[in-house]
């Protein structure tokens, strides 16, 4: 058991660099005046698609290096790298290759044919120390499901390494309840600071976004 679950970033300099790159390649859109609609119907001023990182080798390497930094600081006794389907799989592959460690991944649901696996990988996971690689943390529900699947397989999950977190209170609460540590390369606070500094959004739009993050279900953030 860890002393206290962590949900935050590893290093502000790294977080700033990742934020600059996410904005540059348009993996993150900040659009308070024309919000996106989530599947739940909630209007959101932010949209994040970290899959675009794969098309930029230099940034991809920054992400991999950053994840290795997090691992060296928080998850040193590591045996296996596991990716969360689907966004975490390619980054888990890169990290495991750098560390010369076995890699697997967890499906969003069990296969309906063959061996009907949910956890994929060629090694025995029982009593092995592992991390989960994620591209994005919002409410953390799907990430926790991955962790629980690995725990049920006998794995010892040290925590999550993610590219970006919305820093939603619901997500933080869910991680604490599940006793799961998450350390991200970048968070929403760093991202909006960088966005204002580089002219992507204005100061009042930053306030709108942060008000949304406090309570996504409350549409009053749009009245800034």
N, C-alpha and C positions, 0 to 999 in steps of 0.2 A: 504493500500500500504506500502510495506517495504521501508526503506530508500535506500537500495542498495542491489541488488541480490548478494548472496554469492555462490561461487562455490569453495570449498576447503575442508580441513580436520579439524577435531575438535581438535585433540591433537596429537602431534608428537610421544609421547611415545606409545599411543594406535595404531597409524598408523604403527609404527615400529613392534609392536607385531603382528598385523594383517598381515603385509607383510611377516614376518618370517613364519607364519602359512600357508599363501597362497602358498608360495614356498615349504614348507615342504610337504604338502599334494598334491602338483603338480596341484593345481587349476589354477596356472598361469605358463605358459611355456614361457621362453625367449629364442628365437632361431634366432638370427640375421643372422647366416650363412645359415640357412635353413628356410626361412620365410614361414609363413602360407599364404594361399590365401583366402581373404575375398570374399563374394558373389559378390561384385562389381568388383572383379578382382585385387584389390589392394593387393600388397605383404606386409605382416605385420610381424614384428619380435616378436610379442607378441600374445599369445592366452590365454583367461581367461574363465574358466568354474567354476563359484562359486557354481554351484549345488553340487559339490563334498563336500562342507562344511557340508551338511546335514548328511553325513556319519561319522562325527567326533564330538561326543557330547560335548567334552570339548571346541573345537574351536567354535562350534555352540553357546555355552553359552557365549564365549568371544564376539562374534558378537552381540548377544542379549544385553549383558551388555553395549557394546559400543554404540549401538543404543539408549539405555535408557539414556546414558550420553549425547548424542547429543540432545535428546528430552528435557532433563532437562535444557539444556543450551539455546536452540533456540526455542523450540516449547512447552512451558509450558502449555498454555491454550488449551489443546487437548481434543477433544470429541470422535474421531473415528480414527482408524488405517486402512489404505487402502493399499493393496498389488497390485503391478503391475504384471500382468501375464507374464510369469509364475514364473520367478525366485524370485520375491519379495514376493510371497504368503506365503511360509512357514515361512519366517522371520517375516512377518507381523503378522502371527498367534502367534508366540512365544512372540513378543513384546506386542500385545494386551492382551494376557493371563497374562503377568507379570503386566500390568497396569490395568487389569480388565476393559478393554474398549471394546466396540463393534468393530467388524472387518468386512471388506468386501474386494472385489477386483474388478479390472477392466480388462475385457477381451481385447485382441488385436483387436477384432472385435465383433460386435453384433451377438448373436446366430441367426441361420436361422430357428429356430423352437420355439415352446412354446411362451414365452412372449418376445422373441427376445431382451433380455437384453444385454447390454454391461457392465453396472455397477451392480455388484452383492452384495447383503447384505440385512440383514433383518430389517434395520432401515431407517428412513427418514433422508436424508442427508442435507436437506435445512437448511442453516444458521448454520451448524455444522462445528467446526474447525477440520481439519484433516491433516494428513501427508500421503505421498506416500512412501512406502518402496520398494526400488529397489535393485537388486543385482549388477548391473553394469551400469555405465554411460559412453557412448562414444560420439556420436553427440547429445544425449539427445532428439532426435526426438520422440522416442516411449514414453519416460517419459513425455514429454510435452503433447503428445496426451492423456495420462492418466489424467494429471492435467486438461486439457481442458474438458474432459468428466465429471470429477467431478464438475468443475465449472458450466457446463451446467446443472448439476443435482441440482444446488443450494448450493453446498458445498463451504466452505471457506478453500482453500488449503494453509496451512502455509508454506509448502515446501516439499522437498524430503530428505529422509535419505537413503543413499546407502552404500554398502559395499566397492566398489572400483570405482574409476574414472580414465579414461585414461588422463584426463586434456587436451583434445583436444580443441584448440581455437574455433573450430566450435561449439562444445558443450557448451562452456562458452558463446559464442555469442548468441546461441539459447536460453539459460536460461535467459540471460539478456533481450532479446527481448520479451520473454514470461512473464517476471517479476516473475521468479520462483527461489527460493533459493534451493540449493543442498548442503548438508554437508555429506561428505563421511568418512568412517572409515579409508580408505587408498587411496593414490594416486600414480601415476606412478613414481613421483620423489622419494618418500620414498621407493617404491618397488625396483627401480634399485640401490639405495644406499645400501639397505640391501643385494641385490643380489651380488653386487661387494664385499661387506664386508665378505660375507659368501661363496664366491667362485663359485657362480652359473654362473656368467659371468665375463668377463674381462673389464677393464676400457674402452678400445676402443669399446667394444660391448655396454656398457652403452651409449656412445656418439651416436652410431648408432641408438639406441632405442629412445633417446631424439630427435635426428634429424628427425626421423620418426614422432614422436608426433607433431613436429612443423608443418609438412605438409605431411600427409599420402599419398597425391596424387603425391608427388615428389619422384621418385625412387632413387634419388641421395644419399639417406641415406645409400644405400647398398655399396657405394664406399669408405667407411671409411677405 
